[in-house]
C-alpha cells in the first residue's frame, strides 16, 4: 500500500497556502505604502529588514516556547500576532508605527514557521519526511504565486486594503490550525507522550546531519533570498535592458517549475537519501549562480532560473528532513536554530552582494553565493550515507 501523507502534513500545507497568499498580497504593496509617509528608500529597506531581523532575533527563543506550550499553541499565537500586527499596519498613521508593527510581525512569523516545521517533522515518519516537507512548501509556493496578483487588484482600491486582506487570510489559517491540528504527542501514530524523549541539543549539534543541514540552510538563505532576489531584478533591467514586468514573469515561471519539482524531490530525498540530494542540488545551484552574471539573453536567464528552481526543490526538502532525522520528534530548538541560520543568510546576503556589486562586478556578487553553495555541497559529504534513525538521548 502506497504511504500517505499524515493529516497534520495536509493541514499544515493548507495553512501555509493561506499564510503565503496574504503575505504575497502585501509584498508588492508594502514599499508603496511606506513611501506614502513621505520617507526615503532607506526607510523602506529598514521596514523590510525589521521583519527579517526580528525573525532572526526571536527564533532561538521559540524552541523554548514550544517546549513550554507545544507546537500547536505557539503556532496559533504566532499567526495571531502577525494577523493583529498586519491589521494595525493598515490603520497606521505614521512611519514609526509601520516600522514597529512589521517588527512585531517578524516575531509572530518566527513563532509560526518554527512551530509548524517542528510539528511537521514530529508527526511524520522518517521515511516520509522529504515528501511531507515538499507538500508543505508547495502550499507556500502556490500561495506565493496567487498573492501578488490579488495584491495588485486590492492596491487599486486602497494601499491599506491588502493589509486587512492579509489579516483575514491569517485568521483563516489560525482557525484551520486550531480545528484540525493535534498536539504532536497525540498525532504520532502509536506513540504516547511518555515515550517521546527530547534529544539534548548538544547531541543534535554534534550530529553531522544537523551541521550539514544548517550550513546548507545558511547558503540557501544567502543565495535564494539574498543574491537571487536582490540582484536578478537589477540584472534584468540594467544589463538585459528589459522592463520590470519581466522580473515578475521570470520569477513566476521559475516558481511554477519549482512547485512541480517538489513532489519528485521529496520522493528522491526519502527513497535515495538526504546526502545525495544535498550534494547534487547545491552543486547544481552553484553552477547556475556562476553562469547567471554572464547571461546575455532573457530567455537563457529564465531557463537558468528554472534550473535553480528545480535545485531549490531539493534544497528546501533535504536539509529539513535531515534536521528531523537528527533531532527526533521533539525538534523545537534544533528547528529554531536551523530557521535562524537561514534568516541570517537572508539578512547578510543582500548587503554583502550589494557591496560586492558596488565595489567590483556582478560575477563577484553572484560569486559569494557560488562559494557558499559549493561549501554546503562539499560538507554534505561528511553526512552518513543512510538516513539512520536519530541518536538516542544519554
C-alpha positions as CSV (number, residue, x, y, z in Angstrom):
1,X,0.0,0.0,0.0
2,X,1.3,3.4,-1.0
3,X,2.2,5.5,2.1
4,X,0.0,8.5,2.6
5,X,0.8,12.0,4.0
6,X,-0.4,12.5,7.5
7,X,-3.4,14.6,8.5
8,X,-1.0,17.2,10.1
9,X,1.0,17.5,6.9
10,X,-2.1,18.2,4.8
11,X,-3.4,20.7,7.3
12,X,-0.1,22.5,7.6
13,X,0.1,22.7,3.8
14,X,-3.4,24.4,3.7
15,X,-2.3,26.8,6.5
16,X,0.9,27.6,4.5
17,X,-1.2,28.4,1.5
18,X,-3.4,30.9,3.3
19,X,-0.4,32.5,5.1
20,X,1.5,32.9,1.9
21,X,-1.5,34.2,-0.1
22,X,-1.8,37.1,2.4
23,X,2.0,37.6,2.5
24,X,2.1,37.7,-1.3
25,X,-0.7,40.3,-1.3
26,X,1.3,42.6,1.0
27,X,4.8,42.3,-0.5
28,X,4.2,44.3,-3.8
29,X,2.2,47.0,-2.0
30,X,4.4,47.4,1.1
31,X,7.1,49.7,-0.5
32,X,4.5,52.0,-2.0
33,X,2.6,52.1,1.3
34,X,5.8,53.1,3.2
35,X,6.6,55.7,0.6
36,X,3.2,57.3,1.2
37,X,4.5,58.5,4.5
38,X,7.0,60.7,2.6
39,X,10.1,58.8,3.6
40,X,13.1,57.7,1.5
41,X,14.2,54.3,0.1
42,X,16.4,53.7,3.1
43,X,13.3,53.8,5.4
44,X,11.6,51.4,3.0
45,X,14.5,49.0,3.4
46,X,14.5,49.4,7.1
47,X,10.9,48.1,7.4
48,X,11.8,45.1,5.2
49,X,14.9,44.4,7.3
50,X,13.0,44.9,10.6
51,X,10.7,41.9,9.8
52,X,13.7,39.7,8.9
53,X,15.8,40.9,11.8
54,X,13.1,40.3,14.4
55,X,12.5,36.8,12.9
56,X,16.2,36.1,13.4
57,X,16.5,37.6,16.9
58,X,13.4,35.8,18.2
59,X,14.0,32.4,16.6
60,X,16.3,31.0,19.3
61,X,13.6,31.6,21.9
62,X,10.8,30.0,20.0
63,X,12.3,26.5,20.6
64,X,11.9,27.0,24.4
65,X,8.4,28.4,23.9
66,X,7.5,25.2,22.0
67,X,8.8,23.1,24.9
68,X,6.6,25.1,27.3
69,X,3.4,25.4,25.3
70,X,3.6,22.9,22.5
71,X,3.8,23.4,18.7
72,X,0.0,23.8,18.1
73,X,-0.3,26.6,20.7
74,X,2.8,28.5,19.7
75,X,1.7,28.2,16.0
76,X,-1.7,29.7,16.8
77,X,-0.2,32.5,18.9
78,X,2.3,33.3,16.2
79,X,-0.3,33.6,13.5
80,X,-2.4,35.7,15.8
81,X,0.5,38.2,16.3
82,X,1.1,38.5,12.6
83,X,-2.7,38.9,12.0
84,X,-3.1,41.7,14.6
85,X,0.1,43.5,13.6
86,X,-0.9,43.4,9.9
87,X,-4.4,44.8,10.6
88,X,-2.8,47.6,12.7
89,X,-0.4,48.4,9.8
90,X,-3.4,49.0,7.7
91,X,-4.6,51.5,10.4
92,X,-1.1,53.1,11.0
93,X,-0.8,56.9,10.8
94,X,3.0,57.2,10.9
95,X,6.1,55.6,9.5
96,X,7.3,54.7,13.0
97,X,4.1,52.7,13.7
98,X,4.6,50.7,10.5
99,X,8.3,50.0,11.4
100,X,7.4,48.8,14.9
101,X,4.4,46.7,13.8
102,X,6.3,45.0,11.0
103,X,9.0,44.1,13.5
104,X,6.3,42.6,15.7
105,X,5.1,40.7,12.7
106,X,8.5,39.2,12.3
107,X,8.3,37.7,15.8
108,X,5.0,36.1,15.1
109,X,6.3,34.8,11.8
110,X,9.2,33.1,13.6
111,X,6.8,31.5,16.1
112,X,4.5,30.2,13.3
113,X,7.2,28.9,10.9
114,X,9.3,27.2,13.5
115,X,6.4,25.5,15.3
116,X,4.9,24.4,12.0
117,X,8.1,22.8,10.8
118,X,8.7,21.2,14.3
119,X,5.2,19.8,14.3
120,X,5.6,18.6,10.7
121,X,8.8,16.7,11.5
122,X,7.4,15.3,14.7
123,X,4.3,13.9,13.2
124,X,5.8,12.4,10.0
125,X,7.6,9.0,9.8
126,X,11.2,9.3,8.8
127,X,10.5,7.5,5.5
128,X,8.0,10.3,4.5
129,X,9.8,13.4,5.7
130,X,11.0,14.6,2.3
131,X,7.6,14.3,0.8
132,X,5.9,15.9,3.7
133,X,8.3,18.9,3.6
134,X,7.7,19.1,-0.1
135,X,4.0,19.2,0.3
136,X,4.2,21.9,3.0
137,X,6.5,24.1,0.9
138,X,4.2,23.6,-2.1
139,X,1.5,25.3,-0.1
140,X,3.8,28.3,0.3
141,X,4.8,28.4,-3.3
142,X,1.2,28.2,-4.7
143,X,0.1,30.8,-2.2
144,X,3.0,33.0,-3.1
145,X,2.1,32.8,-6.8
146,X,-1.5,33.8,-6.2
147,X,-0.9,36.5,-3.7
148,X,0.8,39.3,-5.8
149,X,-2.0,39.2,-8.4
150,X,-4.6,39.7,-5.7
151,X,-2.5,42.4,-4.1
152,X,-2.3,44.3,-7.3
153,X,-6.1,44.4,-7.6
154,X,-6.6,45.4,-4.0
155,X,-4.0,48.2,-4.3
156,X,-6.3,49.8,-6.9
157,X,-8.9,50.1,-4.2
158,X,-6.5,51.3,-1.4
159,X,-2.9,50.8,-0.4
160,X,-4.3,49.8,3.1
161,X,-6.7,47.1,1.8
162,X,-4.0,44.4,1.3
163,X,-3.0,44.5,5.0
164,X,-6.6,43.8,6.1
165,X,-6.8,41.0,3.5
166,X,-3.6,39.6,4.9
167,X,-5.1,39.7,8.4
168,X,-8.1,37.9,7.1
169,X,-6.2,35.0,5.5
170,X,-4.2,34.6,8.7
171,X,-7.4,34.3,10.7
172,X,-8.5,31.6,8.3
173,X,-5.1,29.8,8.7
174,X,-5.3,30.1,12.5
175,X,-8.8,28.7,12.7
176,X,-7.8,25.8,10.4
177,X,-4.9,25.1,12.7
178,X,-6.9,25.1,15.9
179,X,-9.7,23.0,14.5
180,X,-7.7,20.3,12.7
181,X,-4.2,20.1,14.1
182,X,-3.5,17.7,17.0
183,X,-0.7,18.1,19.6
184,X,2.5,16.3,18.4
185,X,2.3,13.9,21.3
186,X,-1.0,12.5,20.1
187,X,-0.6,12.9,16.4
188,X,2.3,10.5,16.1
189,X,0.7,7.1,15.3
190,X,1.2,4.6,18.1
191,X,3.1,6.9,20.4
192,X,2.4,8.1,23.9
193,X,3.6,11.3,25.4
194,X,5.8,9.5,27.9
195,X,7.6,7.6,25.1
196,X,8.8,10.8,23.4
197,X,12.1,11.9,24.9
198,X,13.9,15.0,23.7
199,X,17.4,14.5,22.5
200,X,19.8,17.0,24.2
201,X,20.6,19.9,21.8
202,X,24.4,19.3,22.3
203,X,23.9,15.8,20.9
204,X,21.9,17.1,17.9
205,X,24.6,19.8,17.4
206,X,27.3,17.1,17.2
207,X,25.4,15.2,14.5
208,X,26.8,15.7,11.0
209,X,23.3,15.6,9.5
210,X,22.3,18.6,11.6
211,X,25.5,20.5,10.8
212,X,25.3,19.9,7.1
213,X,21.6,21.0,7.1
214,X,22.5,24.2,8.9
215,X,25.4,25.1,6.6
216,X,23.1,24.3,3.6
217,X,20.3,26.5,5.0
218,X,22.6,29.4,5.5
219,X,23.8,29.1,1.9
220,X,20.1,28.9,0.7
221,X,19.2,32.0,2.6
222,X,22.2,33.9,1.2
223,X,21.7,32.6,-2.4
224,X,18.0,32.5,-2.8
225,X,16.6,35.2,-0.6
226,X,19.7,37.3,-0.8
227,X,21.6,37.3,-4.1
228,X,18.9,35.9,-6.4
229,X,16.0,38.0,-5.1
230,X,18.1,41.2,-4.7
231,X,20.3,41.1,-7.9
232,X,18.3,39.3,-10.6
233,X,15.7,42.1,-10.9
234,X,18.5,44.7,-11.3
235,X,20.3,42.5,-13.8
236,X,17.2,42.2,-15.9
237,X,16.7,45.9,-16.0
238,X,20.2,47.3,-16.2
239,X,22.1,44.6,-18.1
240,X,19.4,43.0,-20.3
241,X,17.5,46.3,-20.7
242,X,14.1,44.8,-20.1
243,X,11.1,46.3,-18.3
244,X,10.5,45.5,-14.6
245,X,7.5,43.4,-15.7
246,X,9.9,40.7,-16.9
247,X,11.3,40.2,-13.4
248,X,7.8,39.0,-12.2
249,X,7.4,36.8,-15.3
250,X,10.8,35.2,-14.9
251,X,10.3,34.5,-11.2
252,X,6.7,33.2,-11.7
253,X,7.9,30.7,-14.4
254,X,10.7,29.5,-12.1
255,X,8.2,29.2,-9.2
256,X,5.9,27.0,-11.2
257,X,8.9,24.8,-12.2
258,X,9.9,24.6,-8.5
259,X,6.4,23.7,-7.4
260,X,6.2,20.9,-10.0
261,X,9.6,19.6,-8.9
262,X,8.7,19.4,-5.2
263,X,7.0,16.0,-5.5
264,X,9.8,14.2,-7.2
265,X,12.3,15.9,-5.0
266,X,10.5,14.7,-1.8
267,X,10.4,11.2,-3.2
268,X,14.1,11.3,-4.0
269,X,15.0,12.6,-0.6
270,X,13.0,9.8,1.1
271,X,14.0,6.9,-1.2
272,X,17.5,7.7,-2.3
273,X,18.7,9.8,0.7
274,X,19.3,13.3,2.1
275,X,23.0,13.2,1.4
276,X,23.0,12.8,-2.4
277,X,20.1,15.3,-2.6
278,X,22.1,18.0,-0.8
279,X,25.3,17.3,-2.6
280,X,23.7,17.3,-6.1
281,X,21.2,20.2,-5.6
282,X,23.7,22.6,-4.0
283,X,26.3,21.8,-6.6
284,X,23.8,22.5,-9.4
285,X,22.6,25.7,-7.7
286,X,26.3,26.9,-7.5
287,X,26.7,26.2,-11.2
288,X,23.6,28.2,-12.0
289,X,24.8,31.1,-9.9
290,X,28.1,31.0,-11.6
291,X,26.5,31.3,-15.0
292,X,23.8,34.0,-14.4
293,X,26.0,37.1,-14.4
294,X,27.4,36.2,-17.9
295,X,23.9,35.7,-19.5
296,X,23.2,38.0,-22.4
297,X,19.7,36.8,-23.2
298,X,16.5,37.0,-21.1
299,X,15.2,33.5,-22.1
300,X,18.5,31.9,-21.2
301,X,18.2,33.6,-17.8
302,X,14.7,32.2,-17.4
303,X,16.0,28.7,-18.2
304,X,18.7,29.1,-15.6
305,X,16.2,30.4,-13.0
306,X,14.1,27.3,-13.8
307,X,17.1,25.0,-13.2
308,X,17.7,26.9,-10.0
309,X,14.0,26.3,-9.1
310,X,14.5,22.5,-9.6
311,X,17.6,22.6,-7.4
312,X,15.7,24.7,-4.8
313,X,13.0,22.0,-4.6
314,X,15.7,19.6,-3.3
315,X,17.4,22.3,-1.2
316,X,14.2,23.0,0.6
317,X,13.3,19.4,1.4
318,X,16.6,17.5,2.1
319,X,18.1,19.8,4.8
320,X,14.8,20.0,6.7
321,X,14.4,16.2,6.6
322,X,17.9,15.8,7.8
323,X,17.1,18.0,10.8
324,X,14.2,15.8,11.7
325,X,16.4,12.7,11.4
326,X,19.0,14.2,13.8
327,X,16.6,15.8,16.3
328,X,13.8,13.2,16.5
329,X,10.2,14.0,17.4
330,X,10.9,16.9,19.8
331,X,12.8,19.2,17.4
332,X,11.7,22.6,18.6
333,X,15.1,24.0,19.5
334,X,17.0,22.4,16.5
335,X,14.4,23.7,14.1
336,X,14.6,27.2,15.7
337,X,18.4,27.3,15.2
338,X,18.0,25.8,11.6
339,X,15.5,28.6,10.8
340,X,17.5,31.4,12.3
341,X,20.6,30.4,10.3
342,X,18.6,30.8,7.0
343,X,17.3,34.2,8.3
344,X,20.9,35.2,9.0
345,X,21.9,34.3,5.4
346,X,18.9,36.3,4.1
347,X,19.9,39.4,6.1
348,X,23.6,39.4,5.3
349,X,23.3,38.1,1.8
350,X,21.7,41.2,0.1
351,X,24.1,43.6,2.0
352,X,27.2,41.6,1.0
353,X,26.1,41.1,-2.6
354,X,25.2,44.7,-3.0
355,X,28.6,45.8,-1.6
356,X,30.4,43.4,-3.9
357,X,28.4,44.7,-6.9
358,X,29.2,48.3,-6.0
359,X,32.9,47.6,-5.4
360,X,33.5,45.0,-8.1
361,X,31.1,43.4,-10.5
362,X,28.1,41.1,-11.0
363,X,30.3,38.0,-11.1
364,X,31.8,38.9,-7.8
365,X,28.4,39.4,-6.2
366,X,27.0,36.2,-7.5
367,X,30.3,34.5,-6.7
368,X,29.6,34.9,-3.0
369,X,26.6,32.6,-3.4
370,X,28.6,30.2,-5.6
371,X,31.2,29.8,-2.8
372,X,28.7,29.2,0.0
373,X,26.6,26.7,-2.1
374,X,29.7,24.8,-3.0
375,X,30.8,24.6,0.6
376,X,27.4,23.3,1.5
377,X,27.7,20.6,-1.2
378,X,31.1,19.6,-0.1
379,X,30.4,19.5,3.6
380,X,27.4,17.2,3.0
381,X,30.0,14.5,2.0
382,X,30.5,14.1,5.8
383,X,26.9,13.0,6.3
384,X,26.2,9.3,6.9
385,X,25.1,7.6,3.6
386,X,21.9,6.2,5.1
387,X,19.1,8.1,6.8
388,X,19.6,6.1,10.0
389,X,17.3,6.8,13.0
390,X,18.1,9.7,15.3
391,X,20.6,9.2,18.1
392,X,19.2,8.4,21.5
393,X,19.4,10.7,24.5
394,X,22.1,10.0,27.1
